[in-house]
């Protein structure tokens, strides 16, 4: 009887360890957040909105602009303290840094740098699988609107 218990213990312990290693690897994967940023040109020069922007159209309509043109989308997957740097029109760049993540939201530092100085440096909370819009800087008779999506 005692031999059987010891044998069972020896058989179970390696499997428990394997399962623990597997779950910690899974936790690492789940710690990643897919950050994606769209670049949108908002203007009063026209009243059209690109079809690609339908998903966020009601949020764009709250801005004081009548027309919205989809420019591009960029992003990547990051872990805590991971950064993504992306160019935007006008010789500027945006750096997104994942500061933390909970089951409900991700905290992201948004830093917009112009040709000579930092234009914006702020931290935002983005709902899980949601987005946050940053409006500005000025560009081509309007502004750039930067919806930032966090998926996990």
N, C-alpha and C positions, 0 to 999 in steps of 0.2 A: 504494500500500500504506500509506504513511504517512498519507495523507488519510483512508483508511478507519479506521485506528486512532484518529485524533483525533476523527473523527465518532462512532465508537462510544463513546469516552470522554465526549464531550459528551452523548450520549444516556443513558449509564449513570449519570453523576454526579448529575443531578437526581433520578433514580429512587431511587438509594441514599439521598440526602438525604431524600426523601419517606418512604422506608421507615423511616429512623431516626426521623423525627418521629412517624411512626405508632406505632412501638414505644415511644417515650418517653411518648406519650399513654396507651398500653396499660399501661405501668408505673405511671403515676399512678392509673389506675383500679384496678389490682391492689393498690395501696398502701392502699386503703380496707378497713375492717373493719366488718362489721355487728355492732354490740353490741346485745344484747337482754336485758332483765332481767324475770324473772317475779317477782311478789310472791305469796308463799304464807303463809297463816296456819297455824302449827303449834300444836296444842293437845292437852290430855289430856281435854277435855270430851266427846269422842266418838272413835270408832274408824274413821271413814270417811275415804277418800281420794278426792278428785275424779278423775273419769276423765281429765281433761286432764293430770293429773300422772303418768300411767302411765309415760311416757318416763323419768322420773327417780325413780320409785317406790322402786327398790331403794336409792337413795342417801338418800332421805327416811327410810326405815325404820331407818337407822343412828342417827337422832336419837332422843332420849329422849321423843318425843311419839307419841301413838297416832293422831291425826287430822290431816289436811292438807286445807286448803281453798284452791283456786286463787282469787286475788283479781284480778289483772290482769297484763298484759304491756305493756312499753314499750320504746322503744329507737330506734335510728337508725344511720345509716352515718357513720363518722368516719374522718379521716385522722390521721396522727401529730400528737400534741398537741391533737387535737380533743376536745371535751367534750360530754357529754349530761347534762342535769340533769332529774331526774324526781321527782315527789312520791310519797311512800309514806304509808300510813295513820299516824295519830297526829301529824300536823302536821310530819312530817320530810321530808327530801329526800335523794336519792342523786345524786352526781355521778360519772360514769365518764369517765376521761381515758385515751385510747390513748397510751401512752408509747412503745411500739415494737412492731414486728412482724417475725418471721422466717418462714421457710417452715414451721416447726413450731409456733410459739406466739406469742401476743400478750401483752404486758405491759400491764396495766390498773391504773390507780390508782382505788381505790374509796374514796369519801369520803361518810360518812353524817352528816348534820347534823340535830341536834334543834332544838327551838325556840330554845334559847339557846347551845348549844355543839356542837362536833364530837364525835360519839359514836365514830366509827371513821375512821381514815385509814391505809390500807394499800395495798400494791402486790401484785397477784397475777399469776401466769402462767396463761394459759388455753390449753390445747392447741388447735390449729387445728380448727375445727368442733366444739369441745368446750364444756364449761362448768365453772364453779367456783361453789360455794355458799357464801354468807355467811349465817350464822345469827345472829339478833338484829337489832334490839332487841326488848325486851318489848312485847307488844301484846295487849290483851283476853284476859287469862288464859293467854297462851302467848307465842310469839315470831313475828316475821316472818322467813321464810327467803327469801333472795334469790338464786336461781340466775341467774348471769350467763353468757350464751352469746356466743361469738366465732365468727363465720362469715366465711370468706374462702377 
